[in-house]
Amino acid sequence: MMNRSQKNISSTDTLTAAGNPLRILLAAGGTGGHVYPAISIADAIREQEPLTEFLFAGTKTRMEWDAVPRYGYEIQPVWISGFHRQFTPKNLLFPLKLITSLIQSYFMIRSFRPDIVIACGGFVSGPVGWVAAKSGYPLVLQEQNSFPGITTRLLADLAVRIFTAFEDADQYLPGKKTVVTGNPVRKRNTTATEDFDPLDLSRKLKTVLILGGSGGARALNEVILTKLETLHNDLNLQIVWQCGDKYYDDLIQRFNPADYPNLRITAYLQNMHAAYERSDLVITRAGAGTCSELMNLGQPAILVPSPNVAGDHQTKNASSLERAGAAILLREEEMESTLTSLIREIISDREKLQSMQLAMIKLAKPDAAEIIAGEVITIARNSRK
């Protein structure tokens, strides 16, 4: 495994002339955990090499199709989806989708002629990364989780470099190719705290932030609903509860938010950094992006991994943070019996909170995007020689 001291990962030279900018193709899709790191890398490259030309590959039916253009990048479609482990008629289309996606990837790469291809995960990374490597273009991978996704594992032997977020991931990948950089995260919005004021949070109360991810988490929501009386009234906590768009309407029909003056329930939080900063403890899933934000902000957390993800990678992410003393892993099936007592124990122990906070900060790698950008630019420049 390589580390920063073993590699020259800075980019201080002028790597491209005005008339010959770098061309970089990024493939990422499916979830924010794949897409936003790719956008962060592109942003960091653009800061170092403003003339760089970018193209994203994604799917029209997933969130990248809206998210990528919002950040000012062009995106082209690849018709691919996952193969379901249980039989479903959708699987009958998979061979056709795979062949089509390989053809689309070939013509996309042939037309754009990138200096380098960056695959950040999701099904779209598979055909794009494979075609790029087989066509002689340098391929780099960025793996967000402590247990690499299937796309990363399939492409690992074809890649020239693999950027990982957790050291635990390196045991599953070719060691000489890996660099532990942490996960790229979006730059902080400096106005976030001001924008968060409409929630009217008190600074006098201990605050718990409950996150289910952008889509929400049904199991977490259901347990919080049963524990709301205890958390709000008995423990006298201020609660910020992001429950997800598809659960919000149903939840507020099942209780009266007005009965809980220190509760702020919302479908989605636009300014997550401000929510983190106002919180003493976070209860959340253990997606890679969330874990990286917790580390960068030094935020103690109870992590409830989703059991419905490939390779059980959220449990592995949470285990990595728990071993470091930065978080507590709480399995979904244990929430009903354990969550309230666990919150009470942690929130009332200032030394415990401080110790978890320091452990999180020690794990943080806030310059991940810049490190990856510098390395990518160097590889891209060398590919032209």
N, C-alpha and C positions, 0 to 999 in steps of 0.2 A: 504494500500500500504506500502510495506517495503522500507526502504532506507538503505544506506550503514551503517549508525550508528546503525541500528537495527539488523544487521546481521554480523556474522563473515565470511567475504568473502575473507580472505587471505589464502594462502596455503604455509606455511613455513616448515611444517613437511615433512619428507620423506614418501610419501604415498604408495609407492609400493616397493617391494623388487626386486632385480635384476632378479629373476627367475619367477616373477609373475606380469608382467606389467599390467597396466590398459588397457582395450579394449573399444574403443569409436566408436560408429557408428553415422555418421552425414548424415542427409537427407536434401538436398537443390537443387533446380533446376529451370530452366526456364530462369532466368535473372541474371546478375551480382549483382543486388540488393539483391538476396537471396544467391548466391553462394559465393561471396567474403567475406561476414561476416562469413560464415561457415568456410572458409579457414583461416580467421584471428583468429577465435576461436581455430581451430586446431593448428595453429602456436603457439599461446600463451600457449596452454596446453603442446605442445611439448617442449617449453622453460622451463616450470616449471617441467615437468615430461618427460625427454627425451626418456625413454623406452616405452612410451605409444604406443599401436598399434591402428591404425586408419583404418576405412573403410568408404567410402562415398557411398551413394545410389543416383543415378541420372538417367536421361534418355539419350539414345544414340543420340537423335535428337536435343538436346539443348546444350547450350554453356558449361555446366558443364562437358560434356564428354571430351572436350579438355582442359578446364581450370584446373580441379582438378589434372590430372596427371602432368601438367606442374609445379605444386607446390609440387610434390613428394608424392602424396597420391593415394592409390588404390581406384578405383570406380567400382561398379557393377550396372547393369541396372535394372530398374523397368519400365514396359511398362504401362505408364499412361499418360494421357493428360487431359486438361480441358474440361468441358462440356460447349458448346457454348450456349449463351443465345438465339440467333436466330436459327431457325431450319437449320440444315445442315446435309447432309448424314454422316458426320464424327461422329455425335452424336450417330448413330446406333451402332458404335463400342464401345461406352463408357462402357456399362455394361460388355462386354467381357474384356476390358482393366482393369476395376476395379477389377474383379474377379481374373484375371491373376496377377495383381500387388499385391493383397493381398497374393496370394500363393507364389509369388516370395519373398515378404517381410518376410513371415513366414520362408521359408527355408534359407534366408539370415541371419536372426536373430538366427535361430536355429544353423546354422553352425558357425557363428562368436561369438555368446554368449557374447554380449557386457555388460559391467558394467553399461552403461548408453547410452541413445539415445538422440541426439540433433537434433531437427527439426527446420530449419531456413526458412521454407516457400517454396512456389512452390508446384505444384500438387504432386510431389513425396513424400513430407513430410506427406501427408494424410495417405496413406496405411501403410507406414513404421512406422509412429508414432502410429497409431491405433493398429497395430499388436504388437508393442513393449509394449505398455501400457497394452493391454489385456493379454499379455504373462507374465506380472509381472516385466518387466524391467522399471526402472525409466526413465521417459520422461521429458525433459526440452525443452521449446520453446524459440526461439529468434525472436521477432517481430520488423521489421525495421520501420514500418510506424505509424503515429499518429492514423490512423484508421486500426485496425488489419485486415489482410486478412482472407478469408473464412476458410483456413486451420487452422490458429491459433484459430479462434473462435470455430471451430468444435472440436479441440483437447484440448481446454483450461481446461475442467473439468477433463481430464485424466492426465494432466501434474502435476509434483511435483513443478515446478518452471517455471515462465515465465519472460524472460528478455525483457524489452521494451526500445525503444529509446526515446519516447516522453511520458510525463506524460498524455497527452490527451488520449493515448491508454488504460490507466488503467480503464477508466469508462466502457469499453466494455468487461472487463476480470475479473475473480475472484480476488478481491483485495488482499486477503491474500497471493496469489501466486506470485504477480508481484514485480519485482525489476527494477527500472529505472536506466539503466546503460549507455544509449547511444548506438549507433551502432558501432560494431567493424569495424575498417577500416584497410586496409593493411598498413604495415609499410612503412614509407617514404624512397624512394630511394635517398641516400645521393649524388649520382652522377647526379641527375635529372637536376640540373641547368646547369651543363656542357653539358649534352646531349641535352639540349634545345637550345644551341647556334646556331645550323644550321638555326634556324628561324631568326637569326640576328635581334633581337628586340632592338629598341632604348630605353634607359632609360629616355629620355627627353620628350617623348610624353605620354599623358594619354592613357592607354591601356584598351580596352574592350575585354573580352574573351566571345565568343559565343559558347555554347555547346548544342548539341542535343542528348547527350548520345552516347553510343557506336554504335548505329544503325542510329543516326541522327534523325532529326525531320523535316518533310516536311514543316509543317506550319511555323515553325520558320525560316527555310531556305528561304522560299518564301518571307517573310516579309523583312528579312535582305537584300535580293537581291534588293528589291525595295527601300530600305533606304541606300544602300551602298554609293551612291554619297553624300548624306547629312552627313552621319557619317564620311566618310573619308575626304571629301573636306571641307565641311562647318564647321564641328566640329573639324576637324584636329585631329582625333583620330587614334591611332594605333589599328588595329583590328586583333585578332586571332580568326579564324572561323573554328571550327571543325564541318563539315557538315554531316559526315557519309559516309561510303563506297558506299552505294547504290545511293547516290545523287551526289557524287563528280563529276563524268564524265559529267553528264548532266549540272551541274551548270557551270563548267568552259567552256562549249560550249556556254553559254548564255551571258557571258561578258568576257572581256579581263583582266585577273589578272594583267598584266603588266601596265595597266592604273592606278593601285592603289598601289603605292610603299610601302605604310604603311599597306598593307593587307597581312596576311598570312592565306591562306585557305588550309585546310588539311582534308583528310578523317578521320584520327584518330590520337589522340595525345598519344604517348607512355608514356610520362612523364608528367602526369597531375599536379603533385605538382609544378613543375617548371612553368607551364603555369599559375597556380593560383598565384604564388608568383610574377610573372611579371605583373599581372593585377590589375587595380584599381577597376574594376567593372565586375561582371560576369552576363551574361544573359543566363539562362539555364532552363531546366525542373526541377521538384521538386521531383525527386525520392529520396528515403530514403538515399541511399549511397551518392548521390550528396550533399544532405543537411548536412549529417554528415561531409563530407570533408570540406564544407564551414564553418561549425562551428569550426572544429578543426584548420582550418587555419585562422579563423577570416576574412573571405572574404565577403564583401558586395555584394548583389546580387539582381537582378530582376528575380523573379521566375515566369515562365510561365507553369503552370501545364498542363500536358497532359489530355485531357478530355476522353481519350480512355483507361482508366485503371479501374480495379475493385474497386468498392466502392468509386470512385473519390478520392482515397487516396492521390494523389499528391496535390490536392487543400487543403486538410486538413493539409498536411505537410507544405505547403507554408503559410497557415493561422497561424500556430503555430509560425513560424519564424517572420511573419509580426507583430503579436501581441507583440512579444518581441522587436520589433524595429530593427531587424537584416536584414530584407529583405523587398522588395516590391512585393506584389502579383499582377501580371498582367494577366488577363484572355486572352486566345488565341484569342477570337473574338475582343478584344480591342487593339491588337498589332498594327494593321495597322494605327489606328488613334492616338495612344498614345505613342508608343515605343520611337520615336525620341525625343519628348519633355521630356519624363521621363529620358532618358539617359542624355540629356543636363542639366536638372535640378540637377541630382545627381552628375554627374561627375565634375561639376563646383563648387560644394559645399563641401569644405574640411571638414567642421565641420560635415556635414551630413554623409560623408564617414567614418569619425572617429567614430561617434556615432554608425553607423551600425556595424562597425568592432568590437567595444567593446561589443556590444550586442551579436554578433556572438560568441565571445570568452567566454562570460558568459554562453552560452548554451553548450559549448564544453565539451565533456567527452572523452578525448583522451586515457584514460586507460580502455575503455570499454572491450576490448578483454581480458585483464589481469584479470579484475574483474570477468567476466563470467567464465574464465578458472579456477580461484581459487574456485569458487562456484561449478562448475561442478566436479572438482577433489574431493572436499569434499563429494558431493552427491554420486559419484561413489565409493569412499572408504567406505562410510557408507552402501552402498548396499551390500557389501561383508560380513558385520557383521551378 
